[in-house]
Amino acid sequence: MQAKIDQDYETLNKRLGELFADGTLITFTEAEKIAAVVYEAATDSKDQLRYLAGEDAKKIAQQRLNQGSENFRINLRQTLNLNAPELK
């Protein structure tokens, strides 16, 4: 049995594959480092909303700060070739 993939997801999967292939999305943080940050966030009693886990997260967060939230969202949609969902 093979699962049917919605066309919108197929478009996103194709674009993500392109971004991995050209090196845009090649940097990942090891699971152990992510787990350490998650543990810290759960146990440190800080009044803190965001915890950045790894250099990739720090880079993305800096881009968001530099561009502003709305421009970052728009640029991310353009980078991933995402269209706004149709309202029904």
KOLDRENBA-148019 format. One record per atom (N, C-alpha, C, O, CB): residue in one letter; x negated, y negated, z negated; residue number from 1. Coordinates in Angstrom, 3 decimals, always signed. Glycine has a CB too. Layout:
BEGIN
   res       east      north         up     n
     a          X          Y          Z   NUM
...
END
This chain:
BEGIN
   res       east      north         up     n
     m     -0.847     +1.185     +0.000     1
     m     +0.000     +0.000     +0.000     1
     m     -0.888     -1.243     +0.000     1
     m     -1.832     -1.336     -0.784     1
     m     +0.961     -0.001     -1.227     1
     q     -0.591     -2.169     +0.855     2
     q     -1.362     -3.404     +0.940     2
     q     -0.469     -4.583     +0.574     2
     q     +0.662     -4.696     +1.045     2
     q     -1.962     -3.588     +2.359     2
     a     -1.003     -5.462     -0.280     3
     a     -0.238     -6.627     -0.712     3
     a     -0.191     -7.667     +0.401     3
     a     -1.162     -7.863     +1.133     3
     a     -0.846     -7.234     -1.991     3
     k     +0.942     -8.318     +0.510     4
     k     +1.091     -9.395     +1.484     4
     k     +0.606    -10.685     +0.838     4
     k     +1.016    -11.021     -0.273     4
     k     +2.576     -9.529     +1.970     4
     i     -0.271    -11.408     +1.538     5
     i     -0.815    -12.661     +1.022     5
     i     -0.058    -13.823     +1.662     5
     i     +0.048    -13.916     +2.885     5
     i     -2.351    -12.769     +1.304     5
     d     +0.457    -14.694     +0.823     6
     d     +1.155    -15.883     +1.294     6
     d     +0.208    -16.711     +2.155     6
     d     -0.978    -16.813     +1.843     6
     d     +1.695    -16.720     +0.102     6
     q     +0.708    -17.297     +3.221     7
     q     -0.119    -18.069     +4.156     7
     q     -0.854    -19.213     +3.464     7
     q     -1.999    -19.503     +3.811     7
     q     +0.743    -18.622     +5.282     7
     d     -0.215    -19.873     +2.484     8
     d     -0.878    -20.963     +1.767     8
     d     -2.112    -20.456     +1.024     8
     d     -3.137    -21.138     +0.987     8
     d     +0.096    -21.627     +0.782     8
     y     -2.022    -19.282     +0.441     9
     y     -3.175    -18.711     -0.254     9
     y     -4.253    -18.281     +0.730     9
     y     -5.444    -18.399     +0.443     9
     y     -2.746    -17.523     -1.110     9
     e     -3.842    -17.787     +1.875    10
     e     -4.808    -17.368     +2.886    10
     e     -5.644    -18.562     +3.342    10
     e     -6.857    -18.442     +3.513    10
     e     -4.090    -16.720     +4.089    10
     t     -5.007    -19.697     +3.536    11
     t     -5.721    -20.919     +3.922    11
     t     -6.716    -21.318     +2.846    11
     t     -7.859    -21.657     +3.154    11
     t     -4.731    -22.069     +4.181    11
     l     -6.294    -21.282     +1.581    12
     l     -7.185    -21.626     +0.474    12
     l     -8.338    -20.627     +0.385    12
     l     -9.490    -21.030     +0.219    12
     l     -6.406    -21.662     -0.856    12
     n     -8.046    -19.346     +0.493    13
     n     -9.101    -18.329     +0.431    13
     n    -10.131    -18.517     +1.538    13
     n    -11.330    -18.355     +1.312    13
     n     -8.494    -16.931     +0.522    13
     k     -9.665    -18.854     +2.720    14
     k    -10.578    -19.081     +3.837    14
     k    -11.492    -20.272     +3.539    14
     k    -12.700    -20.198     +3.761    14
     k     -9.788    -19.320     +5.145    14
     r    -10.919    -21.365     +3.039    15
     r    -11.710    -22.562     +2.745    15
     r    -12.702    -22.292     +1.612    15
     r    -13.848    -22.735     +1.682    15
     r    -10.787    -23.740     +2.373    15
     l    -12.284    -21.581     +0.585    16
     l    -13.209    -21.238     -0.505    16
     l    -14.362    -20.386     +0.021    16
     l    -15.509    -20.563     -0.389    16
     l    -12.464    -20.490     -1.637    16
     g    -14.054    -19.466     +0.924    17
     g    -15.109    -18.657     +1.532    17
     g    -16.116    -19.514     +2.279    17
     g    -17.319    -19.267     +2.204    17
     g    -14.507    -17.632     +2.475    17
     e    -15.633    -20.518     +2.997    18
     e    -16.529    -21.439     +3.710    18
     e    -17.413    -22.216     +2.734    18
     e    -18.607    -22.397     +2.974    18
     e    -15.713    -22.419     +4.573    18
     l    -16.816    -22.673     +1.629    19
     l    -17.570    -23.455     +0.644    19
     l    -18.611    -22.596     -0.082    19
     l    -19.679    -23.092     -0.440    19
     l    -16.611    -24.083     -0.375    19
     f    -18.309    -21.322     -0.299    20
     f    -19.312    -20.418     -0.870    20
     f    -20.430    -20.164     +0.132    20
     f    -21.608    -20.149     -0.226    20
     f    -18.664    -19.084     -1.296    20
     a    -20.052    -19.966     +1.388    21
     a    -21.042    -19.657     +2.420    21
     a    -22.019    -20.795     +2.659    21
     a    -23.198    -20.552     +2.918    21
     a    -20.348    -19.317     +3.710    21
     d    -21.543    -22.048     +2.574    22
     d    -22.454    -23.167     +2.845    22
     d    -23.182    -23.668     +1.593    22
     d    -23.961    -24.619     +1.665    22
     d    -21.682    -24.311     +3.468    22
     g    -22.927    -23.028     +0.445    23
     g    -23.648    -23.380     -0.774    23
     g    -22.972    -24.409     -1.648    23
     g    -23.475    -24.716     -2.729    23
     g    -24.974    -23.872     -0.423    23
     t    -21.845    -24.953     -1.218    24
     t    -21.151    -25.977     -1.999    24
     t    -20.708    -25.439     -3.354    24
     t    -20.810    -26.144     -4.357    24
     t    -19.943    -26.505     -1.229    24
     l    -20.225    -24.219     -3.399    25
     l    -19.706    -23.632     -4.644    25
     l    -20.578    -22.473     -5.134    25
     l    -20.056    -21.471     -5.625    25
     l    -18.267    -23.145     -4.437    25
     i    -21.861    -22.599     -5.008    26
     i    -22.732    -21.465     -5.291    26
     i    -23.209    -21.391     -6.741    26
     i    -23.650    -20.327     -7.176    26
     i    -23.916    -21.518     -4.389    26
     t    -23.138    -22.471     -7.494    27
     t    -23.665    -22.487     -8.845    27
     t    -22.603    -22.041     -9.847    27
     t    -21.511    -22.607     -9.905    27
     t    -24.179    -23.882     -9.198    27
     f    -22.931    -21.041    -10.617    28
     f    -22.031    -20.553    -11.648    28
     f    -22.777    -20.431    -12.960    28
     f    -23.991    -20.226    -12.985    28
     f    -21.416    -19.207    -11.247    28
     t    -22.044    -20.558    -14.042    29
     t    -22.602    -20.400    -15.376    29
     t    -22.353    -18.970    -15.845    29
     t    -21.293    -18.395    -15.597    29
     t    -21.985    -21.430    -16.368    29
     e    -23.342    -18.412    -16.521    30
     e    -23.232    -17.037    -17.011    30
     e    -22.084    -16.923    -18.020    30
     e    -21.798    -17.859    -18.767    30
     e    -24.566    -16.580    -17.656    30
     a    -21.442    -15.765    -18.023    31
     a    -20.289    -15.522    -18.890    31
     a    -20.635    -15.725    -20.363    31
     a    -19.802    -16.206    -21.131    31
     a    -19.759    -14.110    -18.675    31
     e    -21.842    -15.369    -20.760    32
     e    -22.239    -15.517    -22.167    32
     e    -22.269    -16.988    -22.589    32
     e    -21.907    -17.325    -23.716    32
     e    -23.618    -14.879    -22.400    32
     k    -22.701    -17.853    -21.678    33
     k    -22.723    -19.286    -21.992    33
     k    -21.309    -19.837    -22.088    33
     k    -21.010    -20.654    -22.959    33
     k    -23.520    -20.062    -20.930    33
     i    -20.453    -19.393    -21.201    34
     i    -19.049    -19.817    -21.253    34
     i    -18.433    -19.356    -22.573    34
     i    -17.752    -20.127    -23.248    34
     i    -18.243    -19.246    -20.039    34
     a    -18.672    -18.109    -22.935    35
     a    -18.117    -17.572    -24.178    35
     a    -18.607    -18.355    -25.395    35
     a    -17.837    -18.596    -26.325    35
     a    -18.484    -16.096    -24.326    35
     a    -19.866    -18.751    -25.397    36
     a    -20.409    -19.518    -26.519    36
     a    -19.714    -20.873    -26.650    36
     a    -19.425    -21.320    -27.760    36
     a    -21.919    -19.717    -26.346    36
     v    -19.450    -21.519    -25.526    37
     v    -18.769    -22.816    -25.558    37
     v    -17.313    -22.640    -25.993    37
     v    -16.795    -23.456    -26.756    37
     v    -18.839    -23.502    -24.172    37
     v    -16.656    -21.597    -25.520    38
     v    -15.273    -21.326    -25.932    38
     v    -15.226    -21.066    -27.435    38
     v    -14.335    -21.562    -28.124    38
     v    -14.687    -20.113    -25.151    38
     y    -16.175    -20.295    -27.941    39
     y    -16.232    -20.018    -29.380    39
     y    -16.456    -21.314    -30.160    39
     y    -15.802    -21.550    -31.176    39
     y    -17.356    -18.999    -29.697    39
     e    -17.362    -22.136    -29.695    40
     e    -17.618    -23.425    -30.340    40
     e    -16.342    -24.262    -30.376    40
     e    -16.001    -24.832    -31.412    40
     e    -18.742    -24.189    -29.604    40
     a    -15.645    -24.336    -29.259    41
     a    -14.423    -25.135    -29.180    41
     a    -13.355    -24.624    -30.145    41
     a    -12.596    -25.407    -30.715    41
     a    -13.880    -25.129    -27.751    41
     a    -13.305    -23.320    -30.320    42
     a    -12.287    -22.723    -31.186    42
     a    -12.622    -22.831    -32.667    42
     a    -11.730    -22.720    -33.508    42
     a    -12.097    -21.277    -30.825    42
     t    -13.896    -23.048    -33.001    43
     t    -14.290    -22.947    -34.406    43
     t    -14.955    -24.176    -35.000    43
     t    -15.237    -24.180    -36.198    43
     t    -15.195    -21.817    -34.562    43
     d    -15.220    -25.223    -34.219    44
     d    -16.038    -26.323    -34.736    44
     d    -15.251    -27.422    -35.458    44
     d    -15.853    -28.334    -36.025    44
     d    -16.795    -26.935    -33.612    44
     s    -13.937    -27.349    -35.444    45
     s    -13.071    -28.316    -36.136    45
     s    -13.214    -29.755    -35.647    45
     s    -12.785    -30.683    -36.332    45
     s    -13.359    -28.276    -37.601    45
     k    -13.799    -29.949    -34.493    46
     k    -13.930    -31.294    -33.926    46
     k    -12.607    -31.727    -33.301    46
     k    -11.819    -30.899    -32.845    46
     k    -15.068    -31.338    -32.871    46
     d    -12.380    -33.023    -33.290    47
     d    -11.233    -33.590    -32.601    47
     d    -11.683    -33.927    -31.185    47
     d    -11.886    -35.091    -30.839    47
     d    -10.671    -34.858    -33.350    47
     q    -11.833    -32.887    -30.379    48
     q    -12.427    -33.017    -29.046    48
     q    -11.561    -32.275    -28.046    48
     q    -11.174    -31.130    -28.277    48
     q    -13.885    -32.473    -29.020    48
     l    -11.256    -32.937    -26.927    49
     l    -10.389    -32.347    -25.905    49
     l    -11.151    -31.457    -24.930    49
     l    -10.687    -30.365    -24.605    49
     l     -9.681    -33.439    -25.140    49
     r    -12.302    -31.902    -24.463    50
     r    -13.021    -31.182    -23.422    50
     r    -14.365    -30.675    -23.907    50
     r    -15.097    -31.369    -24.613    50
     r    -13.214    -32.067    -22.216    50
     y    -14.670    -29.465    -23.518    51
     y    -15.972    -28.851    -23.765    51
     y    -16.498    -28.400    -22.412    51
     y    -15.844    -27.620    -21.720    51
     y    -15.878    -27.643    -24.791    51
     l    -17.645    -28.875    -22.039    52
     l    -18.204    -28.546    -20.731    52
     l    -19.154    -27.367    -20.873    52
     l    -20.106    -27.406    -21.652    52
     l    -18.933    -29.766    -20.112    52
     a    -18.880    -26.334    -20.118    53
     a    -19.650    -25.103    -20.202    53
     a    -20.474    -24.926    -18.937    53
     a    -19.968    -24.428    -17.931    53
     a    -18.726    -23.892    -20.423    53
     g    -21.723    -25.324    -18.980    54
     g    -22.625    -25.110    -17.859    54
     g    -22.837    -26.344    -17.010    54
     g    -22.073    -27.307    -17.065    54
     g    -22.110    -24.013    -17.006    54
     e    -23.900    -26.286    -16.222    55
     e    -24.256    -27.414    -15.360    55
     e    -23.215    -27.667    -14.279    55
     e    -23.001    -28.810    -13.874    55
     e    -25.605    -27.170    -14.719    55
     d    -22.567    -26.600    -13.809    56
     d    -21.528    -26.770    -12.795    56
     d    -20.357    -27.572    -13.353    56
     d    -19.826    -28.448    -12.670    56
     d    -21.042    -25.403    -12.285    56
     a    -19.952    -27.284    -14.577    57
     a    -18.857    -28.025    -15.204    57
     a    -19.257    -29.476    -15.461    57
     a    -18.450    -30.388    -15.285    57
     a    -18.437    -27.350    -16.520    57
     k    -20.495    -29.682    -15.874    58
     k    -20.974    -31.045    -16.120    58
     k    -20.990    -31.858    -14.826    58
     k    -20.644    -33.040    -14.828    58
     k    -22.381    -31.016    -16.744    58
     k    -21.388    -31.230    -13.734    59
     k    -21.411    -31.911    -12.437    59
     k    -20.006    -32.304    -11.997    59
     k    -19.787    -33.424    -11.536    59
     k    -22.061    -31.017    -11.376    59
     i    -19.061    -31.390    -12.139    60
     i    -17.679    -31.662    -11.747    60
     i    -17.072    -32.745    -12.631    60
     i    -16.363    -33.623    -12.140    60
     i    -16.834    -30.381    -11.822    60
     a    -17.347    -32.686    -13.932    61
     a    -16.825    -33.696    -14.849    61
     a    -17.388    -35.075    -14.514    61
     a    -16.672    -36.074    -14.584    61
     a    -17.159    -33.326    -16.302    61
     q    -18.650    -35.130    -14.156    62
     q    -19.262    -36.413    -13.793    62
     q    -18.648    -36.960    -12.507    62
     q    -18.416    -38.163    -12.390    62
     q    -20.788    -36.259    -13.629    62
     q    -18.386    -36.087    -11.552    63
     q    -17.724    -36.521    -10.322    63
     q    -16.356    -37.109    -10.639    63
     q    -15.972    -38.138    -10.082    63
     q    -17.587    -35.345     -9.332    63
     r    -15.623    -36.456    -11.533    64
     r    -14.296    -36.939    -11.918    64
     r    -14.394    -38.305    -12.580    64
     r    -13.585    -39.189    -12.295    64
     r    -13.610    -35.942    -12.861    64
     l    -15.370    -38.490    -13.458    65
     l    -15.565    -39.794    -14.099    65
     l    -15.929    -40.869    -13.080    65
     l    -15.398    -41.978    -13.130    65
     l    -16.655    -39.701    -15.170    65
     n    -16.828    -40.547    -12.160    66
     n    -17.278    -41.511    -11.159    66
     n    -16.159    -41.920    -10.204    66
     n    -16.050    -43.088     -9.830    66
     n    -18.435    -40.935    -10.372    66
     q    -15.336    -40.959     -9.815    67
     q    -14.299    -41.218     -8.816    67
     q    -12.987    -41.692     -9.427    67
     q    -12.176    -42.320     -8.748    67
     q    -14.052    -39.978     -8.007    67
     g    -12.776    -41.394    -10.702    68
     g    -11.472    -41.616    -11.324    68
     g    -10.599    -40.394    -11.088    68
     g    -10.752    -39.696    -10.085    68
     g    -10.790    -42.899    -10.764    68
     s     -9.693    -40.143    -12.007    69
     s     -8.891    -38.910    -11.955    69
     s     -8.100    -38.751    -10.662    69
     s     -8.108    -37.682    -10.052    69
     s     -7.939    -38.877    -13.118    69
     e     -7.426    -39.802    -10.251    70
     e     -6.570    -39.687     -9.065    70
     e     -7.395    -39.499     -7.797    70
     e     -7.053    -38.654     -6.970    70
     e     -5.684    -40.927     -8.927    70
     n     -8.462    -40.255     -7.624    71
     n     -9.319    -40.072     -6.448    71
     n     -9.979    -38.705     -6.449    71
     n    -10.137    -38.092     -5.393    71
     n    -10.385    -41.160     -6.393    71
     f    -10.367    -38.222     -7.620    72
     f    -10.959    -36.880     -7.715    72
     f     -9.954    -35.835     -7.248    72
     f    -10.300    -34.931     -6.488    72
     f    -11.414    -36.577     -9.168    72
     r     -8.703    -35.962     -7.706    73
     r     -7.664    -35.013     -7.311    73
     r     -7.453    -35.048     -5.801    73
     r     -7.344    -34.001     -5.162    73
     r     -6.346    -35.320     -8.041    73
     i     -7.394    -36.240     -5.235    74
     i     -7.198    -36.383     -3.789    74
     i     -8.378    -35.788     -3.026    74
     i     -8.185    -35.055     -2.056    74
     i     -7.014    -37.867     -3.410    74
     n     -9.594    -36.098     -3.459    75
     n    -10.792    -35.566     -2.787    75
     n    -10.877    -34.054     -2.893    75
     n    -11.293    -33.387     -1.946    75
     n    -12.051    -36.187     -3.377    75
     l    -10.484    -33.505     -4.040    76
     l    -10.501    -32.057     -4.198    76
     l     -9.496    -31.400     -3.261    76
     l     -9.791    -30.377     -2.643    76
     l    -10.202    -31.673     -5.650    76
     r     -8.312    -31.987     -3.158    77
     r     -7.319    -31.460     -2.207    77
     r     -7.852    -31.495     -0.787    77
     r     -7.654    -30.547     -0.027    77
     r     -6.012    -32.258     -2.292    77
     q     -8.528    -32.584     -0.417    78
     q     -9.077    -32.691     +0.935    78
     q    -10.199    -31.673     +1.147    78
     q    -10.274    -31.040     +2.200    78
     q     -9.598    -34.119     +1.193    78
     t    -11.060    -31.519     +0.159    79
     t    -12.164    -30.560     +0.266    79
     t    -11.645    -29.142     +0.462    79
     t    -12.199    -28.372     +1.247    79
     t    -13.051    -30.625     -0.982    79
     l    -10.578    -28.802     -0.256    80
     l    -10.019    -27.449     -0.178    80
     l     -8.959    -27.301     +0.906    80
     l     -8.361    -26.235     +1.056    80
     l     -9.426    -27.066     -1.508    80
     n     -8.726    -28.375     +1.664    81
     n     -7.700    -28.373     +2.719    81
     n     -6.332    -27.969     +2.184    81
     n     -5.624    -27.176     +2.805    81
     n     -8.105    -27.430     +3.846    81
     l     -5.965    -28.516     +1.033    82
     l     -4.683    -28.204     +0.426    82
     l     -3.661    -29.256     +0.813    82
     l     -3.946    -30.453     +0.773    82
     l     -4.810    -28.108     -1.101    82
     n     -2.493    -28.817     +1.180    83
     n     -1.397    -29.729     +1.456    83
     n     -0.512    -29.801     +0.224    83
     n     -0.431    -28.849     -0.552    83
     n     -0.588    -29.279     +2.703    83
     a     +0.142    -30.924     +0.054    84
     a     +1.091    -31.054     -1.042    84
     a     +2.227    -30.059     -0.808    84
     a     +2.674    -29.890     +0.327    84
     a     +1.633    -32.521     -1.154    84
     p     +2.700    -29.397     -1.871    85
     p     +3.794    -28.432     -1.676    85
     p     +5.075    -29.144     -1.249    85
     p     +5.356    -30.275     -1.646    85
     p     +4.043    -27.626     -2.970    85
     e     +5.821    -28.442     -0.439    86
     e     +7.105    -28.996     -0.010    86
     e     +8.112    -28.824     -1.131    86
     e     +8.185    -27.768     -1.759    86
     e     +7.609    -28.313     +1.293    86
     l     +8.878    -29.858     -1.374    87
     l     +9.935    -29.776     -2.367    87
     l    +11.165    -29.174     -1.737    87
     l    +11.559    -29.543     -0.631    87
     l    +10.249    -31.155     -2.959    87
     k    +11.757    -28.262     -2.433    88
     k    +12.956    -27.594     -1.897    88
     k    +14.158    -27.917     -2.746    88
     k    +15.260    -27.450     -2.458    88
     k    +12.758    -26.073     -1.827    88
END
